[in-house]
Amino acid sequence: MTQQPLFITPNDFDGSDVERINRALQAAAGTGQRVVIPRQNRAADGTRDLWRLDSAILVPGDTILELHNCHLKLTDRSRDNIIRSANCGRDITKIEPIRNVHIRGVGDVLLEGADRPRATGDAAKTLGERTFGTDTGASGESQTGDWRNIGILLAFVERFSISGLRLVDTHCWGISLERCAHGILRDIDFTSSGSKTIDGTERTILNQDGIDLRLGCHDIRIENITGYTGDDLIALTAIPNPRVPAGSLGSMMVSGGADRGDGRDDIRHVTIRDVRGYCRGGHHIIRLLNTPGVRMYDITIDGLIDTSPAPFRCRAAVKIGDDAYGDGAAPLGDTSRIIVSNVISRAEHTILIGGSLCDSIISNVIRYDGSGEAVTIASGQDSVRDLTLANIHLGDAP
């Protein structure tokens, strides 16, 4: 009896780089075999240490994708994700849930945006006006950003992991999860500054968040996150938008924006640990934001070190709530049981409460290299209930 190999490599297939990777994934799905992308790409045009992606790598359920000391880069032709779960995409109006998707970096693994991105920014940004894109003014092409600008995008995936990656110059958010559960993101480093030198000119690239958890995400761990981003390093955002169907362009949610009701789209049971980084664009390091209709609860943030140089002071190390999105700030009681502890920051506001918050604890906070409060309740005392503050310290710069 012939023993099946332990792994499949795209070097065993023909086609473009991304076609070979996707054929390997299709062959391995459900077999228990890993797909391994090695450093050396034995392409038809010769062996090289680079995998060029004209479109997204599509990962099906029951799949382990391992990246071994390799460099994956979007080409200037691509207007797509780097990696996406295979169950979602353009014109897929009903997304079937999948399970067991694991994306692992082994050694030094780099995922990089294009030299000349066709589009950047989120769905509220017009190309060429506020954010760069070579599709600016192109006939038949969307003139705003959308979910295709996200580096790694998973929707309706249960039992997942993403680990061991460096993401550089992403076109928008680095990693975004929609309605995903029971998973872990760890050992991930970001390098995005909100701009990029393109053909000798500095160009703006907006909305370069690191990790985003969207509607319906729960039972997730985020740990050992490093580096810097042009926008929030980590953001949990539950903002329903019933006008956006699944599979449509012009949206940042491939799975649709309508609240499914019965609490299924609440963000809950999330742990964020060991974050060492900052927002180079002056926004927030960690942001928690839900709007009326969806709740956010049982969130733990434990261990955040603001590594920003003095010229790149963030607006806040942790911001909770806001009244500038959706239908305004979430009502009192909808953002609850949040624990924030062990935070060291030079941000303008160490902890900034911009919406409602109750039944929560903020402790072991050190604010340095600045004046003012370490915990700022910008939304007013009436928006806060049963909030415990302990061991809040104002220190000097080292």
Secondary structure as UniProt FT lines:
FT   STRAND          7..8
FT   HELIX           10..12
FT   HELIX           17..28
FT   TURN            29..31
FT   STRAND          34..37
FT   STRAND          41..43
FT   TURN            44..45
FT   STRAND          46..48
FT   STRAND          51..53
FT   STRAND          57..59
FT   STRAND          63..68
FT   STRAND          71..74
FT   TURN            76..77
FT   STRAND          83..85
FT   TURN            86..87
FT   TURN            90..91
FT   STRAND          98..106
FT   STRAND          110..112
FT   TURN            123..124
FT   STRAND          126..127
FT   TURN            128..130
FT   TURN            134..137
FT   TURN            139..140
FT   HELIX           147..149
FT   STRAND          152..155
FT   STRAND          157..168
FT   STRAND          175..178
FT   STRAND          181..191
FT   STRAND          195..198
FT   TURN            199..200
FT   STRAND          201..204
FT   STRAND          211..213
FT   TURN            215..216
FT   STRAND          218..229
FT   STRAND          234..238
FT   TURN            242..243
FT   TURN            246..247
FT   TURN            254..255
FT   TURN            262..265
FT   STRAND          267..279
FT   TURN            280..281
FT   STRAND          284..290
FT   TURN            292..293
FT   STRAND          296..306
FT   HELIX           310..312
FT   STRAND          316..320
FT   TURN            326..327
FT   TURN            332..333
FT   STRAND          335..345
FT   STRAND          349..353
FT   STRAND          357..367
FT   STRAND          375..377
FT   TURN            378..379
FT   HELIX           381..383
FT   STRAND          384..394
//
